[in-house]
Amino acid sequence: MIRLTRLNRAILVLNSDLIEHIDVTPDTVITLTTGQILRVRETSDEVVNRIVEFRRRVSGPEVRTGEPGESPREQSD
């Protein structure tokens, strides 16, 4: 879930999995898979960055995989 601001400055929290695409006009226009259209104050880059940060938070810490072809048991710290 990401926090965004409607054009009238009302805050909304959006399930980012529902975003179909983002159009950049003078406003940032988000079209959802449901067909609903949202216009927000944030730029498209800000929306994308918030989605990336949200997904990093929910997926947990990055997993170290070592060198390509190296099995996790062969890794040394």
MOPAC internal coordinates of N, CA, C and O (Angstrom, degrees):
PM7 1SCF
backbone

  N    0.0000 0     0.00 0     0.00 0    0    0    0
  C    1.4405 1     0.00 0     0.00 0    1    0    0
  C    1.5281 1   108.35 1     0.00 0    2    1    0
  O    1.2310 1   121.25 1   -43.07 1    3    2    1
  N    1.3227 1   115.21 1   136.93 1    3    2    1
  C    1.4582 1   120.05 1   178.82 1    5    3    2
  C    1.5228 1   109.68 1  -123.58 1    6    5    3
  O    1.2310 1   121.38 1   -33.42 1    7    6    5
  N    1.3144 1   114.97 1   146.58 1    7    6    5
  C    1.4636 1   121.31 1   179.81 1    9    7    6
  C    1.5276 1   108.72 1   -94.55 1   10    9    7
  O    1.2310 1   121.00 1   -52.45 1   11   10    9
  N    1.3494 1   115.68 1   127.55 1   11   10    9
  C    1.4566 1   122.05 1   179.67 1   13   11   10
  C    1.5271 1   109.42 1  -132.09 1   14   13   11
  O    1.2310 1   120.81 1    -9.81 1   15   14   13
  N    1.3401 1   116.07 1   170.19 1   15   14   13
  C    1.4597 1   121.46 1  -178.46 1   17   15   14
  C    1.5237 1   109.47 1  -122.95 1   18   17   15
  O    1.2310 1   120.54 1   -57.90 1   19   18   17
  N    1.3242 1   116.57 1   122.10 1   19   18   17
  C    1.4661 1   120.67 1   175.59 1   21   19   18
  C    1.5315 1   108.99 1   -66.79 1   22   21   19
  O    1.2310 1   120.62 1   -14.04 1   23   22   21
  N    1.3156 1   116.42 1   165.96 1   23   22   21
  C    1.4598 1   120.67 1  -179.34 1   25   23   22
  C    1.5269 1   112.10 1   -60.38 1   26   25   23
  O    1.2310 1   120.30 1   150.91 1   27   26   25
  N    1.3534 1   117.03 1   -29.09 1   27   26   25
  C    1.4683 1   120.56 1   178.92 1   29   27   26
  C    1.5341 1   112.06 1   -85.21 1   30   29   27
  O    1.2310 1   120.81 1  -166.27 1   31   30   29
  N    1.3207 1   116.06 1    13.73 1   31   30   29
  C    1.4714 1   125.40 1   178.02 1   33   31   30
  C    1.5331 1   114.40 1    72.97 1   34   33   31
  O    1.2310 1   119.99 1  -171.05 1   35   34   33
  N    1.3134 1   117.62 1     8.95 1   35   34   33
  C    1.4667 1   120.86 1   174.81 1   37   35   34
  C    1.5272 1   108.46 1   -76.72 1   38   37   35
  O    1.2310 1   121.13 1   -44.62 1   39   38   37
  N    1.3312 1   115.44 1   135.38 1   39   38   37
  C    1.4668 1   121.44 1   179.64 1   41   39   38
  C    1.5299 1   109.20 1   -81.41 1   42   41   39
  O    1.2310 1   120.83 1   -38.96 1   43   42   41
  N    1.3259 1   116.01 1   141.04 1   43   42   41
  C    1.4596 1   120.02 1   172.65 1   45   43   42
  C    1.5160 1   108.16 1  -135.51 1   46   45   43
  O    1.2310 1   121.27 1   -26.79 1   47   46   45
  N    1.3171 1   115.17 1   153.21 1   47   46   45
  C    1.4599 1   121.30 1   176.10 1   49   47   46
  C    1.5266 1   106.02 1  -116.54 1   50   49   47
  O    1.2310 1   121.31 1   -58.39 1   51   50   49
  N    1.3255 1   115.11 1   121.61 1   51   50   49
  C    1.4594 1   121.67 1  -171.04 1   53   51   50
  C    1.5209 1   111.36 1  -114.53 1   54   53   51
  O    1.2310 1   120.99 1   -43.81 1   55   54   53
  N    1.3249 1   115.71 1   136.19 1   55   54   53
  C    1.4517 1   121.33 1   171.30 1   57   55   54
  C    1.5327 1   106.49 1   -74.55 1   58   57   55
  O    1.2310 1   120.27 1   -73.40 1   59   58   57
  N    1.3153 1   117.08 1   106.60 1   59   58   57
  C    1.4680 1   120.71 1  -174.05 1   61   59   58
  C    1.5281 1   113.10 1   -66.21 1   62   61   59
  O    1.2310 1   119.68 1   163.99 1   63   62   61
  N    1.3281 1   118.22 1   -16.01 1   63   62   61
  C    1.4618 1   120.20 1   176.53 1   65   63   62
  C    1.5321 1   111.51 1   -68.08 1   66   65   63
  O    1.2310 1   120.23 1   162.89 1   67   66   65
  N    1.3312 1   117.16 1   -17.11 1   67   66   65
  C    1.4602 1   120.92 1  -179.24 1   69   67   66
  C    1.5225 1   113.74 1   -87.09 1   70   69   67
  O    1.2310 1   119.88 1   176.07 1   71   70   69
  N    1.3400 1   117.83 1    -3.93 1   71   70   69
  C    1.4641 1   120.59 1  -178.36 1   73   71   70
  C    1.5250 1   109.90 1   -75.00 1   74   73   71
  O    1.2310 1   121.43 1   -57.15 1   75   74   73
  N    1.3327 1   114.87 1   122.85 1   75   74   73
  C    1.4663 1   120.49 1   175.38 1   77   75   74
  C    1.5128 1   110.06 1   -88.23 1   78   77   75
  O    1.2310 1   120.46 1   130.31 1   79   78   77
  N    1.3374 1   116.73 1   -49.69 1   79   78   77
  C    1.4582 1   120.59 1   175.54 1   81   79   78
  C    1.5217 1   109.93 1  -161.00 1   82   81   79
  O    1.2310 1   121.81 1   -15.71 1   83   82   81
  N    1.3394 1   114.14 1   164.29 1   83   82   81
  C    1.4582 1   121.97 1  -179.80 1   85   83   82
  C    1.5186 1   107.50 1  -123.37 1   86   85   83
  O    1.2310 1   121.32 1   -54.49 1   87   86   85
  N    1.3372 1   115.09 1   125.51 1   87   86   85
  C    1.4689 1   120.79 1   176.64 1   89   87   86
  C    1.5138 1   108.96 1  -102.23 1   90   89   87
  O    1.2310 1   121.23 1   -36.89 1   91   90   89
  N    1.3374 1   115.25 1   143.11 1   91   90   89
  C    1.4537 1   120.44 1   176.80 1   93   91   90
  C    1.5261 1   107.07 1  -109.72 1   94   93   91
  O    1.2310 1   121.22 1   -72.37 1   95   94   93
  N    1.3102 1   115.28 1   107.63 1   95   94   93
  C    1.4598 1   123.46 1   174.08 1   97   95   94
  C    1.5248 1   103.08 1  -118.98 1   98   97   95
  O    1.2310 1   118.36 1    19.04 1   99   98   97
  N    1.2923 1   120.73 1  -160.96 1   99   98   97
  C    1.4645 1   115.21 1   170.62 1  101   99   98
  C    1.5315 1   111.62 1   -55.21 1  102  101   99
  O    1.2310 1   120.11 1   151.77 1  103  102  101
  N    1.3293 1   117.40 1   -28.23 1  103  102  101
  C    1.4697 1   122.31 1   174.58 1  105  103  102
  C    1.5187 1   108.32 1  -108.62 1  106  105  103
  O    1.2310 1   120.69 1   -17.34 1  107  106  105
  N    1.3246 1   116.28 1   162.66 1  107  106  105
  C    1.4601 1   120.80 1   171.74 1  109  107  106
  C    1.5195 1   106.68 1   -89.82 1  110  109  107
  O    1.2310 1   120.54 1   -59.45 1  111  110  109
  N    1.3241 1   116.58 1   120.55 1  111  110  109
  C    1.4554 1   122.42 1  -175.77 1  113  111  110
  C    1.5289 1   108.38 1  -114.11 1  114  113  111
  O    1.2310 1   120.85 1   -61.27 1  115  114  113
  N    1.3289 1   115.98 1   118.73 1  115  114  113
  C    1.4665 1   121.96 1  -178.50 1  117  115  114
  C    1.5183 1   108.28 1  -105.87 1  118  117  115
  O    1.2310 1   120.62 1   -56.06 1  119  118  117
  N    1.3219 1   116.42 1   123.94 1  119  118  117
  C    1.4578 1   121.47 1   175.51 1  121  119  118
  C    1.5191 1   108.04 1  -103.65 1  122  121  119
  O    1.2310 1   120.84 1   -51.50 1  123  122  121
  N    1.3261 1   116.00 1   128.50 1  123  122  121
  C    1.4603 1   121.45 1  -178.96 1  125  123  122
  C    1.5277 1   110.83 1   -94.83 1  126  125  123
  O    1.2310 1   120.71 1   -17.44 1  127  126  125
  N    1.3024 1   116.24 1   162.56 1  127  126  125
  C    1.4602 1   121.30 1   178.85 1  129  127  126
  C    1.5254 1   111.43 1   -63.16 1  130  129  127
  O    1.2310 1   120.21 1   160.78 1  131  130  129
  N    1.3183 1   117.20 1   -19.22 1  131  130  129
  C    1.4658 1   122.29 1   178.45 1  133  131  130
  C    1.5242 1   111.90 1   -81.35 1  134  133  131
  O    1.2310 1   120.01 1   171.18 1  135  134  133
  N    1.3437 1   117.59 1    -8.82 1  135  134  133
  C    1.4519 1   122.34 1  -176.62 1  137  135  134
  C    1.5192 1   112.77 1    95.41 1  138  137  135
  O    1.2310 1   120.22 1   168.47 1  139  138  137
  N    1.3272 1   117.18 1   -11.53 1  139  138  137
  C    1.4644 1   120.41 1   178.78 1  141  139  138
  C    1.5244 1   109.63 1   -67.85 1  142  141  139
  O    1.2310 1   120.92 1   -37.02 1  143  142  141
  N    1.3259 1   115.85 1   142.98 1  143  142  141
  C    1.4633 1   122.04 1   179.36 1  145  143  142
  C    1.5248 1   108.87 1  -115.64 1  146  145  143
  O    1.2310 1   120.71 1   -49.08 1  147  146  145
  N    1.3279 1   116.25 1   130.92 1  147  146  145
  C    1.4608 1   122.43 1   178.60 1  149  147  146
  C    1.5209 1   109.07 1  -119.61 1  150  149  147
  O    1.2310 1   120.45 1   -43.14 1  151  150  149
  N    1.3176 1   116.74 1   136.86 1  151  150  149
  C    1.4602 1   121.76 1   173.34 1  153  151  150
  C    1.5168 1   106.95 1  -111.05 1  154  153  151
  O    1.2310 1   120.67 1   -52.92 1  155  154  153
  N    1.3263 1   116.32 1   127.08 1  155  154  153
  C    1.4604 1   120.16 1  -175.05 1  157  155  154
  C    1.5197 1   110.89 1  -127.81 1  158  157  155
  O    1.2310 1   121.25 1   -19.45 1  159  158  157
  N    1.3271 1   115.21 1   160.55 1  159  158  157
  C    1.4640 1   122.18 1  -178.21 1  161  159  158
  C    1.5308 1   111.84 1   -78.08 1  162  161  159
  O    1.2310 1   119.80 1   152.59 1  163  162  161
  N    1.3250 1   118.00 1   -27.41 1  163  162  161
  C    1.4649 1   121.71 1  -178.25 1  165  163  162
  C    1.5353 1   110.34 1   -68.84 1  166  165  163
  O    1.2310 1   120.71 1   -29.39 1  167  166  165
  N    1.3193 1   116.24 1   150.61 1  167  166  165
  C    1.4658 1   120.57 1   174.78 1  169  167  166
  C    1.5229 1   109.34 1   -74.24 1  170  169  167
  O    1.2310 1   120.93 1   -15.02 1  171  170  169
  N    1.3224 1   115.83 1   164.98 1  171  170  169
  C    1.4687 1   118.91 1   178.04 1  173  171  170
  C    1.5205 1   110.61 1   -62.02 1  174  173  171
  O    1.2310 1   120.03 1   143.33 1  175  174  173
  N    1.3345 1   117.55 1   -36.67 1  175  174  173
  C    1.4735 1   120.52 1   178.15 1  177  175  174
  C    1.5240 1   110.86 1   -63.46 1  178  177  175
  O    1.2310 1   120.09 1   139.27 1  179  178  177
  N    1.3278 1   117.43 1   -40.73 1  179  178  177
  C    1.4720 1   120.48 1   177.97 1  181  179  178
  C    1.5194 1   110.82 1   -63.69 1  182  181  179
  O    1.2310 1   120.35 1   138.87 1  183  182  181
  N    1.3354 1   116.94 1   -41.13 1  183  182  181
  C    1.4710 1   120.39 1   179.03 1  185  183  182
  C    1.5243 1   109.76 1   -62.56 1  186  185  183
  O    1.2310 1   120.50 1   132.26 1  187  186  185
  N    1.3179 1   116.64 1   -47.74 1  187  186  185
  C    1.4721 1   120.67 1  -179.77 1  189  187  186
  C    1.5276 1   110.10 1   -61.50 1  190  189  187
  O    1.2310 1   119.52 1   136.18 1  191  190  189
  N    1.3261 1   118.52 1   -43.82 1  191  190  189
  C    1.4658 1   120.96 1   178.75 1  193  191  190
  C    1.5204 1   111.68 1   -61.22 1  194  193  191
  O    1.2310 1   119.93 1   141.06 1  195  194  193
  N    1.3208 1   117.73 1   -38.94 1  195  194  193
  C    1.4701 1   120.47 1   178.39 1  197  195  194
  C    1.5216 1   111.20 1   -66.48 1  198  197  195
  O    1.2310 1   120.40 1   142.86 1  199  198  197
  N    1.3218 1   116.83 1   -37.14 1  199  198  197
  C    1.4657 1   120.27 1   177.27 1  201  199  198
  C    1.5229 1   109.94 1   -64.99 1  202  201  199
  O    1.2310 1   120.45 1   134.25 1  203  202  201
  N    1.3284 1   116.74 1   -45.75 1  203  202  201
  C    1.4702 1   121.05 1  -179.84 1  205  203  202
  C    1.5309 1   109.99 1   -60.89 1  206  205  203
  O    1.2310 1   120.16 1   133.27 1  207  206  205
  N    1.3311 1   117.30 1   -46.73 1  207  206  205
  C    1.4736 1   120.76 1   179.31 1  209  207  206
  C    1.5254 1   111.41 1   -62.07 1  210  209  207
  O    1.2310 1   120.09 1   137.98 1  211  210  209
  N    1.3255 1   117.43 1   -42.02 1  211  210  209
  C    1.4670 1   120.79 1   178.00 1  213  211  210
  C    1.5243 1   110.50 1   -60.51 1  214  213  211
  O    1.2310 1   120.46 1   133.71 1  215  214  213
  N    1.3086 1   116.73 1   -46.29 1  215  214  213
  C    1.4783 1   119.54 1  -177.80 1  217  215  214
  C    1.5221 1   111.45 1   -67.34 1  218  217  215
  O    1.2310 1   120.01 1   147.55 1  219  218  217
  N    1.3220 1   117.59 1   -32.45 1  219  218  217
  C    1.4678 1   119.83 1   174.83 1  221  219  218
  C    1.5203 1   110.79 1   -65.24 1  222  221  219
  O    1.2310 1   120.84 1   139.37 1  223  222  221
  N    1.3374 1   116.00 1   -40.63 1  223  222  221
  C    1.4733 1   119.46 1  -179.82 1  225  223  222
  C    1.5134 1   111.65 1   -64.81 1  226  225  223
  O    1.2310 1   119.76 1   138.29 1  227  226  225
  N    1.3250 1   118.06 1   -41.71 1  227  226  225
  C    1.4618 1   119.88 1  -175.72 1  229  227  226
  C    1.5228 1   112.79 1   -80.61 1  230  229  227
  O    1.2310 1   119.99 1   156.71 1  231  230  229
  N    1.3377 1   117.62 1   -23.29 1  231  230  229
  C    1.4659 1   119.11 1  -178.68 1  233  231  230
  C    1.5234 1   112.13 1   -85.79 1  234  233  231
  O    1.2310 1   119.80 1   170.79 1  235  234  233
  N    1.3213 1   117.98 1    -9.21 1  235  234  233
  C    1.4505 1   120.91 1   177.49 1  237  235  234
  C    1.5106 1   112.05 1    86.64 1  238  237  235
  O    1.2310 1   121.02 1     5.12 1  239  238  237
  N    1.3255 1   115.65 1  -174.88 1  239  238  237
  C    1.4685 1   120.16 1  -177.91 1  241  239  238
  C    1.5236 1   111.27 1   -65.80 1  242  241  239
  O    1.2310 1   121.92 1   -27.50 1  243  242  241
  N    1.3126 1   113.93 1   152.50 1  243  242  241
  C    1.4529 1   119.78 1   179.69 1  245  243  242
  C    1.5233 1   109.55 1   -65.59 1  246  245  243
  O    1.2310 1   120.84 1   -40.94 1  247  246  245
  N    1.3262 1   116.01 1   139.06 1  247  246  245
  C    1.4537 1   121.36 1  -179.82 1  249  247  246
  C    1.5179 1   108.77 1   -93.07 1  250  249  247
  O    1.2310 1   120.58 1   -52.40 1  251  250  249
  N    1.3209 1   116.49 1   127.60 1  251  250  249
  C    1.4648 1   121.05 1   178.49 1  253  251  250
  C    1.5141 1   108.32 1   -81.25 1  254  253  251
  O    1.2310 1   120.56 1   -53.71 1  255  254  253
  N    1.3203 1   116.53 1   126.29 1  255  254  253
  C    1.4649 1   120.27 1  -177.70 1  257  255  254
  C    1.5135 1   113.19 1  -106.92 1  258  257  255
  O    1.2310 1   119.60 1   174.30 1  259  258  257
  N    1.3353 1   118.36 1    -5.70 1  259  258  257
  C    1.4630 1   120.45 1   179.99 1  261  259  258
  C    1.5089 1   111.75 1    77.99 1  262  261  259
  O    1.2310 1   120.76 1    17.60 1  263  262  261
  N    1.3095 1   116.16 1  -162.40 1  263  262  261
  C    1.4548 1   121.62 1  -179.70 1  265  263  262
  C    1.5319 1   109.22 1   -75.78 1  266  265  263
  O    1.2310 1   120.58 1   -27.75 1  267  266  265
  N    1.3527 1   116.50 1   152.25 1  267  266  265
  C    1.4686 1   119.23 1   176.98 1  269  267  266
  C    1.5204 1   110.47 1   -55.90 1  270  269  267
  O    1.2310 1   121.05 1   -47.68 1  271  270  269
  N    1.3137 1   115.60 1   132.32 1  271  270  269
  C    1.4537 1   120.96 1   179.08 1  273  271  270
  C    1.5222 1   114.00 1    86.90 1  274  273  271
  O    1.2310 1   119.63 1   170.37 1  275  274  273
  N    1.3224 1   118.32 1    -9.63 1  275  274  273
  C    1.4690 1   121.90 1  -178.88 1  277  275  274
  C    1.5330 1   108.40 1   -89.24 1  278  277  275
  O    1.2310 1   120.45 1   -50.77 1  279  278  277
  N    1.3096 1   116.74 1   129.23 1  279  278  277
  C    1.4589 1   119.28 1   179.00 1  281  279  278
  C    1.5316 1   109.10 1   -77.40 1  282  281  279
  O    1.2310 1   119.63 1   -24.73 1  283  282  281
  N    1.3311 1   118.32 1   155.27 1  283  282  281
  C    1.4701 1   120.38 1  -179.00 1  285  283  282
  C    1.5143 1   113.15 1   -56.14 1  286  285  283
  O    1.2310 1   118.69 1   150.30 1  287  286  285
  N    1.3374 1   120.10 1   -29.70 1  287  286  285
  C    1.4639 1   122.99 1  -179.34 1  289  287  286
  C    1.5285 1   111.77 1   -71.59 1  290  289  287
  O    1.2310 1   120.37 1   156.10 1  291  290  289
  N    1.3317 1   116.89 1   -23.90 1  291  290  289
  C    1.4594 1   121.19 1  -178.08 1  293  291  290
  C    1.5205 1   112.59 1   -85.32 1  294  293  291
  O    1.2310 1   119.90 1   170.64 1  295  294  293
  N    1.3268 1   117.81 1    -9.36 1  295  294  293
  C    1.4493 1   121.00 1  -178.01 1  297  295  294
  C    1.5142 1   110.81 1   -69.26 1  298  297  295
  O    1.2310 1   121.03 1   -39.72 1  299  298  297
  N    1.3244 1   115.64 1   140.28 1  299  298  297
  C    1.4603 1   119.90 1   175.52 1  301  299  298
  C    1.5147 1   108.93 1  -124.68 1  302  301  299
  O    1.2310 1   119.62 1   -38.98 1  303  302  301
  N    1.3113 1   118.32 1   141.02 1  303  302  301
  C    1.4588 1   122.49 1   179.45 1  305  303  302
  C    1.4912 1   111.57 1  -106.49 1  306  305  303
  O    1.2310 1   120.10 1   180.00 1  307  306  305

